[in-house]
Amino acid sequence: MPEAEEVQSSDEAAVQEIIVDFEGQCDSLTGRSVLTYQAGRHPESNAPMFRLLRNSGGGMFCKDWAPIAEIDAALAKADPVTARSLNEVHPGRSVNSGGFLAAVAKDLGVIQAKEDNTRHHELVPGKTMLKALAERIAESADANKPRSKGKSE
């Protein structure tokens, strides 16, 4: 059963509970820390949401929920995709947030490093954060299904 997380965005005066559907981990782009992230949905609109939750290293970052549609929009218009281009998801917040978001997008297979520059990334054709997270959620659900035992004779 998904857990609910109370959050308050700058756009909403009332506290909303985001329904957490998935929690995952990946390495940061530098490989020096492990990032924990969550995917969920808004309880009223059912809009897919995303947030960074933890960093095993010392870097600060924004823990606020963001609509996945905003992340996909930022990725779609960035050429190349860099940590800085993803800072617009949480404007005015920690600059580490964009780099950590890029690390998750890379781990999910949404972006890949360009051959000529490891700090510059490009979108993988046909991939979005929404699709990649939906696939990861489905994989997690399949892995957690109880396996039926066959009858032995």
Backbone hydrogen bonds, N-H to C=O, Kabsch-Sander energy under -0.5 kcal/mol:
donor,donor_aa,acceptor,acceptor_aa,energy
3,E,20,V,-0.5
5,E,18,I,-2.4
7,V,16,Q,-2.9
12,E,9,S,-0.7
16,Q,7,V,-2.6
18,I,5,E,-3.0
18,I,16,Q,-0.6
19,I,41,R,-2.6
20,V,3,E,-3.1
20,V,18,I,-0.7
21,D,19,I,-0.6
21,D,39,A,-2.3
22,F,39,A,-2.0
24,G,37,Y,-2.3
26,C,35,L,-2.0
28,S,33,S,-2.5
31,G,28,S,-0.7
35,L,26,C,-3.6
36,T,54,R,-2.5
37,Y,24,G,-2.6
38,Q,51,R,-2.8
39,A,22,F,-2.4
40,G,49,M,-2.3
41,R,19,I,-1.9
42,H,47,A,-2.2
46,N,42,H,-1.7
49,M,40,G,-2.9
50,F,66,A,-2.2
51,R,38,Q,-2.1
52,L,62,C,-0.5
53,L,36,T,-3.3
54,R,36,T,-1.7
56,S,34,V,-2.5
66,A,50,F,-2.5
68,I,48,P,-2.3
70,E,67,P,-0.9
71,I,67,P,-1.3
72,D,68,I,-2.7
73,A,69,A,-2.1
74,A,70,E,-2.1
75,L,71,I,-2.4
76,A,72,D,-2.4
77,K,73,A,-1.6
78,A,74,A,-0.8
78,A,75,L,-0.5
79,D,80,P,-0.6
81,V,121,H,-2.9
82,T,80,P,-0.5
86,L,82,T,-0.9
86,L,83,A,-0.7
87,N,84,R,-1.3
89,V,86,L,-1.5
90,H,87,N,-1.0
93,R,90,H,-1.7
97,S,94,S,-1.3
99,G,95,V,-0.8
100,F,96,N,-2.5
101,L,97,S,-2.5
102,A,98,G,-2.1
103,A,99,G,-1.8
104,V,100,F,-1.8
105,A,101,L,-2.4
106,K,102,A,-2.4
107,D,103,A,-2.5
108,L,104,V,-2.3
109,G,106,K,-1.1
110,V,105,A,-2.8
111,I,105,A,-1.1
112,Q,122,E,-2.4
114,K,117,N,-0.7
114,K,120,H,-3.1
117,N,114,K,-0.9
120,H,117,N,-1.0
121,H,81,V,-2.7
122,E,112,Q,-2.6
124,V,110,V,-2.9
127,K,124,V,-2.2
132,A,128,T,-2.6
133,L,129,M,-2.9
134,A,130,L,-2.0
135,E,131,K,-2.4
136,R,132,A,-2.2
137,I,133,L,-2.6
138,A,134,A,-2.3
139,E,135,E,-2.6
140,S,136,R,-2.2
141,A,137,I,-2.3
142,D,138,A,-2.5
143,A,139,E,-2.3
144,N,140,S,-1.4
145,K,142,D,-0.9
